[in-house]
């Protein structure tokens, strides 16, 4: 979570094992991004910065759906849509839209008005929030409050390196039930739950697979700090293996 995946930060850390130098490199990268943002008109620069700076707080919420009012009281979509799109086009954030169903193709069921925004790199999220390395490495009570945001950002970052992998999230109207990610891997739908600890529960995922979409015969994935464990309806996969697991479990229909 601290070093992340930006090439220069990773290279320096693997060679010198100096977390603060890696943080310095991350801060330089963030400064360069800020310089790019400032090339807009004054009004648009402010809006892009407000969105960019709000992302950590948005991710720290239990419901990570992007809320315009969290940027500025009374803010509406039309006030910040251009700013958000610029961040997406610049490759600085990933937008994950809500899906209302679990069928191929997921895009048919996308709710474009409900979405989450994640940073392009979990290490930059750490730098943007100025999270000290000892909080992450030791895992104190303060870090545990928002560790889920880092973990989700990491898993999404891994999935985004895979080509042709649409990723959404699922939530029910008037309910707290939510599935962190729904990925379309070829002709397969992969419901994904992300847990930051070894102490895990999967109530939402179980309800989603065994009740709400039982007729779809889906198999869930839980990425966590636990080892590999197949429970039939769900398989637990270690966080470090997220990308490899999804890459190896694609199902591509044969063309005749």
Buried (B, 14 or more C-beta within 10 A) or exposed (E): BBBBBBEEBBEBBEEEEEBEBBBBBBBEBBEEBEEEBEEBEEEBBBBBBBBBEBBBBBBBEEEBBBEBEBBEEEBEEEBBEEBBEBBEEEEBBBBBBBBBBBEBEBEEBBBEEBBBBBBBBBBBBBBBBEBBBEBBEEEEEEBEEBBBBBBBBBBBBBBBEBEEBBBBBBBBEEEEBBBBBBBBBBEBBBBBBBBBEEEBEBEBBBBBBEEBBEEEEBBBBBBBBBEEEEEEBBBBBBBEBBBEBBBEBBEEEEEE
